[in-house]
Amino acid sequence: MEKIAKQKLNVIVLVDCSKSMQGERIAQVNRALREIKTHLIEMQGENANVDFYVSVITFSTAAYFLNGERCKGVEDFDFKDIKGGGWSNLHLAYEKLGELLKKESKGGIMPDFGGVAPIVLLMTDGHPTKYPLTEEMAALKKLPWFRVALKYGIAIELNDERTKKVLREFVDGNGDVVDCYDAKLLERIIKIIVLTASKLKSTATSVQAGNTIVQQTQMQVQQALQVVEDWEW
């Protein structure tokens, strides 16, 4: 019997690594990414539908693909420590994200036909250097794969309505903005979002990301995050 090819499920993480992220915040991110790799490998081994691929975009004064790799199978992805320093040029990260979310025929990593909508996680602890991000958001919204992506924004110890607005514009109703009031909880929050979303999407009957899957994921992530109130974590 001919083996059925698995679909690719892209997990894309945008990490603010500006100066304010130094210390506990970036350490939590690094630990979370390493553990996510382990869990995704296990999940992939148990799942006949998809293979997980990972992309990490770090942004400060400049934006880079972690390890210089735009996209890598989760088993082969090497999570080297991210370090903090510099400005918070989110607009440059948006440009990198736009490169990824183009169709393969246009130089991106997404399939031209069919496929699974990606999971995109954006985390930041401060106001972007450039504001507003009107042009960059308009360019992203032209991309079909951005519009259907399941998107989450994490506001790290933020009391800045302008930044919350940036995150809400980013998720645009196809995901949620999550407050992380204490950096000590950041690792747990990252893992809850990525792993809950990945599990639901990878086991969905349809490989297409429909509204039902988005709603189920939002609900289950919200339920899982309720335990963040347990400050003994």
C-alpha positions in Angstrom: 0.0 0.0 0.0 1.3 3.4 -0.9 2.1 5.6 2.0 0.1 8.8 2.2 2.2 11.9 2.5 1.9 13.9 5.6 0.8 17.6 5.6 3.2 20.2 6.9 2.1 22.2 10.0 4.2 25.3 10.3 4.7 26.7 13.8 6.1 30.3 13.6 7.3 32.2 16.6 8.2 35.9 16.7 10.3 36.8 19.7 11.0 40.3 20.9 14.6 40.2 22.1 15.1 43.9 22.7 17.1 45.1 25.7 14.0 45.0 28.0 13.7 41.3 27.4 17.1 40.5 29.0 17.3 38.3 32.1 14.3 36.3 33.3 12.1 37.0 30.3 14.4 35.8 27.6 15.5 32.8 29.8 11.8 31.8 30.0 11.5 32.0 26.2 14.6 29.8 25.7 13.4 27.1 28.1 9.9 27.1 26.5 11.2 26.7 23.0 13.4 23.7 23.9 10.5 22.0 25.7 8.2 22.7 22.8 10.6 20.9 20.5 10.5 17.8 22.7 6.7 17.8 22.9 6.2 18.4 19.2 8.5 15.5 18.3 6.5 13.2 20.5 3.2 14.5 19.1 4.5 14.0 15.5 5.4 10.4 16.3 1.8 9.8 17.5 0.2 11.5 14.6 -0.4 10.1 11.1 -1.6 13.4 9.6 1.2 16.0 9.9 4.8 16.8 10.3 5.8 19.8 12.3 8.0 22.5 10.9 9.4 25.4 13.0 10.5 28.9 12.2 11.7 31.4 14.8 12.0 35.1 14.0 13.9 37.2 16.6 13.6 41.0 16.5 15.4 43.8 18.2 17.4 46.5 16.2 17.3 44.0 13.3 15.2 40.9 12.6 16.7 37.5 12.0 15.7 33.9 11.4 17.1 31.9 14.4 20.2 29.9 13.2 19.8 31.6 9.8 17.1 28.9 9.0 13.8 30.1 7.6 12.1 26.7 8.2 13.2 23.4 9.6 11.6 20.1 10.5 11.1 20.1 14.3 13.4 17.1 14.8 16.3 18.9 13.1 15.7 22.4 14.6 18.4 23.5 17.0 17.2 26.0 19.5 20.2 28.0 20.4 19.9 30.5 23.1 18.3 33.9 22.1 20.0 36.9 23.7 18.5 40.3 24.5 19.6 43.7 23.4 18.7 46.6 21.1 15.5 48.3 20.0 12.1 46.7 19.3 11.7 46.9 15.6 8.6 44.8 15.2 8.1 46.1 11.7 11.2 44.3 10.5 9.8 41.0 12.0 6.6 41.6 10.1 8.6 41.8 6.9 10.4 38.5 7.7 7.0 36.9 8.5 5.7 38.0 5.1 8.6 36.2 3.4 7.6 33.0 5.1 3.8 33.2 4.5 4.1 33.5 0.7 3.4 30.5 -1.4 6.3 28.3 -2.3 6.1 29.4 -5.9 6.6 33.0 -4.7 9.6 32.1 -2.5 7.8 31.4 0.8 7.3 28.2 2.8 3.6 27.7 2.4 2.0 25.3 -0.2 0.5 26.7 -3.4 -2.6 24.5 -3.0 -4.2 22.9 0.0 -2.2 22.5 3.2 -2.7 23.4 6.8 -2.9 27.0 8.0 0.1 27.9 10.2 0.2 28.7 13.9 1.9 32.1 14.6 2.9 33.3 18.0 4.1 36.9 18.7 5.5 37.9 22.0 6.7 41.3 23.2 7.2 43.3 26.4 7.2 46.8 25.0 6.0 49.3 22.5 7.4 48.9 18.9 10.0 51.5 17.9 8.0 52.3 14.7 4.4 53.1 15.2 1.8 52.7 13.7 2.5 49.6 11.6 -0.1 50.4 9.0 1.9 49.6 5.9 3.4 46.4 7.3 0.1 45.1 8.5 -1.5 45.9 5.1 1.2 43.9 3.4 0.6 40.9 5.7 -3.1 41.0 5.2 -2.7 40.7 1.5 -1.3 37.2 2.1 -4.0 34.5 2.2 -1.9 32.3 4.5 -1.6 35.2 7.0 -5.4 35.8 7.0 -6.1 32.1 7.8 -3.3 31.6 10.3 -4.1 30.9 13.9 -2.4 33.8 15.6 -1.6 34.5 19.3 0.0 37.6 20.9 1.6 37.5 24.3 1.8 40.8 26.2 4.6 40.3 28.7 4.2 42.4 31.8 2.6 45.2 29.8 0.5 48.1 30.8 0.6 49.8 27.5 -2.7 50.1 25.5 -0.9 51.1 22.3 1.1 47.8 22.4 -2.1 45.8 23.2 -3.7 47.5 20.2 -0.7 46.3 18.0 -1.2 42.7 19.2 -5.0 42.9 18.6 -4.4 44.1 15.1 -2.0 41.3 14.6 -4.3 38.5 15.7 -7.3 40.2 14.0 -10.0 37.9 15.6 -8.3 34.7 14.4 -6.7 34.0 17.7 -6.3 35.9 21.0 -4.1 38.3 22.9 -2.9 36.8 26.2 -1.6 38.8 29.1 1.5 37.5 31.0 1.5 39.6 34.1 4.6 37.9 35.6 7.6 36.8 33.5 8.0 33.8 35.7 4.8 32.4 34.0 6.0 33.1 30.5 7.4 29.7 29.8 4.2 27.9 30.9 2.0 30.3 28.8 4.1 29.8 25.6 3.9 26.0 26.0 0.2 26.0 26.6 -0.6 28.1 23.6 1.7 26.3 21.1 1.1 22.8 22.3 -2.7 23.1 22.7 -3.0 24.7 19.2 -0.7 22.2 17.6 -2.5 19.2 19.1 -5.9 20.4 18.0 -4.9 21.4 14.5 -2.8 18.3 13.8 -5.6 15.9 14.8 -8.4 17.8 13.0 -10.4 15.8 10.5 -9.8 18.4 7.8 -6.3 19.7 7.0 -7.9 23.0 6.3 -8.1 25.5 9.2 -11.8 26.2 9.4 -13.6 28.5 11.8 -14.6 25.4 14.0 -10.9 24.5 14.6 -10.1 28.1 15.4 -13.0 28.4 17.9 -12.1 25.0 19.5 -8.5 26.1 19.9 -9.4 29.4 21.4 -11.7 27.8 23.9 -9.2 25.1 24.9 -6.3 27.5 25.2 -8.4 29.8 27.4 -9.3 26.9 29.6 -5.7 25.8 29.9 -4.6 29.3 30.7 -7.0 29.6 33.6 -4.5 27.7 35.7 -2.0 30.6 35.3 -3.8 32.1 38.3 -2.0 29.4 40.4 1.0 31.4 41.4 2.8 28.4 42.8 3.9 27.4 39.3 
